[in-house]
């Protein structure tokens, strides 16, 4: 149920989907109310859901009757529409300042996605661990070279904020996955073991983000890793991801 002052929001999500977790963080941090509908991604989508999102993917959010798709688009829209001064600038407070802030967040998120997330997620789709290792090594090295400088003023959160911002919502869920990959041996844990020395800004920020209950509460690590290992075995059996949701992981767009 929504209150009189809240927009009508219906959120289609999946419980182990990190992209869905991004939207939950944004909704909670902005104090919004919503109806949530769980989508079983292991089954064919209903005609009703495909009418809202023809690709059948989550997350999908319907805001006052308008369908929004893709996690970055959804979270950024919510931040722009309902910014509270911490998670995102208050709408209309300072147009230029708000645009510059969103540009900085977008650059940070894009750097994480291109130089870290897309590499380490692709590493486990290779035919062997040895083939995937160079991708994981590059992803972990990029944390030092690309991410650490962008977090020089984190205190402890992005841009010096004392609470979660849009940046943490966009990156936090896949940050949890990144470290879970190391803990579960998807790539060697040694690759992330020395960040306190080699990437101190990133280490300080990541430690705060992963410890924040608003970020950690929705991550079902054991279920996620079981699904990843099953998908990895499927891939290494010689089967193709073509035509499945895992195709987006393999081509780096997930």
C-alpha positions in Angstrom: 0.0 0.0 0.0 1.2 3.5 -0.7 0.5 6.6 1.4 -1.2 9.7 0.1 2.1 11.5 -0.5 3.9 8.5 -2.1 3.8 7.7 -5.8 2.3 4.4 -6.8 5.2 2.1 -7.4 5.2 -1.6 -8.4 8.6 -3.3 -8.3 9.3 -6.5 -10.2 12.4 -8.1 -8.7 14.2 -11.4 -8.0 15.5 -12.3 -4.5 19.0 -13.2 -5.6 19.4 -10.6 -8.4 22.0 -8.0 -7.5 20.5 -5.5 -9.9 17.2 -5.8 -8.0 19.0 -5.1 -4.8 20.2 -1.8 -6.2 16.6 -0.6 -6.5 15.7 -1.8 -3.0 18.5 0.3 -1.6 17.3 3.3 -3.5 13.7 2.9 -2.5 14.5 2.4 1.2 17.0 5.2 1.4 14.6 7.6 -0.2 11.8 6.6 2.1 9.5 5.4 -0.6 6.8 2.8 -0.4 6.2 0.1 -3.0 4.5 -3.1 -3.9 7.0 -5.8 -4.7 6.3 -8.7 -7.1 8.8 -11.6 -7.2 9.6 -12.9 -10.6 10.9 -16.5 -10.9 13.6 -16.1 -13.6 13.9 -19.9 -13.9 10.4 -20.0 -15.6 8.9 -18.5 -18.7 7.6 -15.0 -18.0 3.8 -14.4 -17.8 2.2 -12.5 -20.7 1.3 -9.8 -18.2 5.0 -9.2 -17.3 6.1 -9.4 -20.9 3.7 -6.6 -21.7 5.5 -4.5 -19.2 9.0 -5.6 -20.1 9.2 -7.5 -23.4 12.7 -8.8 -22.6 11.3 -10.4 -19.5 14.2 -9.1 -17.3 14.3 -7.8 -13.7 14.5 -5.3 -12.2 11.5 -3.6 -13.7 9.7 -0.8 -11.9 6.3 0.7 -12.8 6.1 4.3 -11.5 2.6 5.9 -11.7 1.8 3.7 -14.6 5.1 4.2 -16.5 7.4 1.2 -16.9 11.1 1.7 -16.2 13.8 -0.9 -17.1 17.5 -1.4 -16.3 18.8 -0.9 -12.8 20.9 2.2 -13.4 18.1 3.9 -15.2 15.6 3.1 -12.4 17.8 4.0 -9.5 19.0 7.3 -11.1 15.4 8.3 -11.9 14.3 7.7 -8.3 17.3 9.7 -7.0 16.5 12.6 -9.4 12.8 12.5 -8.5 13.1 12.1 -4.7 16.6 13.2 -3.7 16.8 14.0 0.0 20.1 16.0 0.1 22.2 13.0 1.1 21.3 10.0 -1.2 21.0 12.5 -4.0 20.5 16.3 -4.3 17.1 17.7 -3.5 15.2 18.1 -6.9 15.5 21.7 -8.2 17.8 22.9 -5.3 20.7 23.7 -7.7 20.4 22.5 -11.3 24.1 22.9 -12.1 25.3 21.3 -8.9 22.9 18.5 -9.3 24.0 17.8 -12.8 27.6 17.8 -11.8 26.9 15.4 -8.9 25.0 13.0 -11.2 27.9 13.2 -13.7 30.4 12.2 -11.0 28.3 9.3 -9.8 27.7 8.1 -13.4 31.4 8.2 -14.1 32.1 6.2 -10.9 29.5 3.6 -11.7 30.6 3.3 -15.3 34.2 2.9 -14.2 33.3 0.1 -11.9 31.1 -1.6 -14.5 33.6 -1.4 -17.4 36.9 -2.0 -15.6 35.9 -4.3 -12.7 32.5 -5.8 -12.8 32.3 -6.8 -16.4 35.8 -8.4 -16.2 35.3 -10.5 -13.1 31.8 -11.6 -14.1 33.2 -12.8 -17.4 36.1 -14.6 -15.8 33.9 -17.4 -14.5 32.3 -18.1 -17.9 35.6 -19.2 -19.4 36.2 -22.9 -20.1 38.7 -23.3 -17.3 39.8 -21.4 -14.2 43.1 -20.8 -15.9 41.5 -19.1 -18.9 39.4 -16.9 -16.6 42.3 -15.9 -14.3 43.7 -13.1 -16.5 40.3 -11.4 -16.6 40.0 -11.6 -12.8 43.5 -10.3 -12.4 42.8 -7.3 -14.6 39.6 -6.5 -12.7 41.4 -6.6 -9.4 44.3 -4.5 -10.7 41.8 -1.9 -12.0 40.5 -1.4 -8.5 43.9 0.1 -7.7 44.4 2.0 -10.9 40.9 3.1 -11.7 38.6 3.0 -8.6 40.9 4.1 -5.8 41.6 7.6 -7.1 37.8 8.2 -7.4 37.3 7.6 -3.7 39.9 9.9 -2.3 37.2 12.0 -0.5 35.0 9.1 0.7 34.3 9.7 4.4 33.3 6.9 4.6 30.8 7.1 1.7 31.0 8.5 -1.8 31.8 12.2 -2.0 32.3 12.6 1.7 28.8 11.6 2.6 28.0 10.2 6.0 25.3 7.8 4.7 24.6 5.9 1.6 24.3 7.7 -1.7 23.2 6.8 -5.2 26.8 5.6 -5.9 26.5 3.0 -3.1 23.1 1.8 -4.4 24.5 1.4 -7.9 27.7 -0.4 -7.0 27.2 -1.9 -3.5 25.3 -5.1 -4.5 27.9 -6.1 -7.1 30.7 -5.1 -4.7 29.3 -7.8 -2.4 29.4 -10.3 -5.3 33.0 -9.3 -6.1 34.2 -10.2 -2.7 32.0 -13.3 -2.6 33.8 -14.5 -5.7 37.1 -14.2 -3.9 35.8 -15.9 -0.7 34.4 -18.8 -2.7 37.4 -19.3 -4.9 35.9 -18.2 -8.2 39.1 -16.2 -8.4 42.0 -16.3 -6.0 41.4 -14.4 -2.7 45.0 -13.2 -2.9 44.0 -10.8 -5.6 42.0 -8.7 -3.1 43.9 -9.4 0.0 46.2 -6.3 0.0 43.8 -3.5 -0.9 44.3 -1.9 2.5 47.8 -1.0 1.4 47.5 -0.8 -2.4 44.0 0.8 -2.6 43.4 2.4 0.8 40.5 4.7 -0.4 38.7 1.8 -2.0 39.3 -0.5 1.0 38.0 2.1 3.5 34.9 2.8 1.3 34.2 -0.9 0.5 34.5 -1.9 4.1 31.9 0.7 5.1 29.5 -0.2 2.3 29.6 -4.0 2.8 29.1 -3.5 6.6 26.0 -1.3 6.1 22.9 -3.3 6.8 20.9 -1.5 4.1 23.4 -3.0 1.5 24.0 -6.4 3.0 20.5 -7.4 4.1 19.3 -8.6 0.6 22.4 -10.5 -0.5 21.8 -14.2 -0.2 25.4 -15.3 -0.7 25.0 -19.0 -0.5 22.1 -19.1 -2.9 23.8 -16.7 -5.3 27.0 -18.8 -5.4 25.2 -22.0 -5.8 23.5 -20.6 -8.8 26.7 -19.3 -10.2 28.4 -22.7 -9.8 25.5 -24.4 -11.5 25.7 -21.9 -14.4 29.5 -22.4 -14.6 29.1 -26.1 -14.8 26.4 -25.7 -17.5 28.8 -23.5 -19.5 31.8 -25.8 -19.1 29.7 -28.8 -20.2 29.8 -27.3 -23.7 26.3 -25.8 -23.7 25.6 -22.3 -24.9 24.2 -19.4 -23.0 22.6 -18.2 -26.2 18.9 -17.4 -25.7 19.2 -17.5 -21.9 19.6 -14.7 -19.4 23.2 -15.9 -18.8 24.0 -14.7 -22.3 24.0 -11.1 -20.9 26.7 -12.2 -18.4 28.8 -13.8 -21.0 28.8 -10.7 -23.3 29.5 -8.4 -20.4 26.2 -6.5 -20.4 24.7 -8.0 -17.2 
